């Protein structure tokens, strides 16, 4: 039985948010797991790839954070190792850009709706991060990527791109690429996801375009890794 799905369907989201913020230890339970949609294998791959770049200079960025589960898991990992890097968690926190979503649907690449990923908010994730003691590490950045990424003045050693739609994935990867040093890594989510077929198209296009600047690339279990040469 999918307990996580059962909980979401049986408990109104605003009430669940209040319960979690009141009792933050619940985020750490296996059922909630910080509200990430990553499988256990994905989390293992995420953290093992992150470990490779921790000695490097630069911060970490996630594009497509929703309820900030993956960013919080990475933040906990940094805290356990006493590493003072920042994690920029970028999202609209309101769902997809409607124009981009309609374009993707018209191309037959997704069946997502305007209500997908809307059960979050900037205020909620800020409170969640604070309650988990990560306010100095995980920085939520609200807005569409085209509006927010140019304003983040940082070098990065690691990027997690989980924004589902083709144009956003490609925009984020191409925008962040110049700010990644040699050996830095990008992990892409959704490469094998049938619901978001544009992800594979975007990732394959990116790898083909920047092939001469890529040292390694390939599918792990569900995450696609690209290492900069």
PyMOL commands that set and color helices and strands:
alter all, ss='L'
color gray80, all
select helices_A, chain A and resi 3-10+13-22+24-28+33-35+40-53+69-80+98-106+122-131+145-151+166-177+198-209+211-213
alter helices_A, ss='H'
color red, helices_A
select strands_A, chain A and resi 59-63+87-91+138-142+156-161+180-188+214-219+224-228
alter strands_A, ss='S'
color yellow, strands_A
deselect
rebuild
show_as cartoon
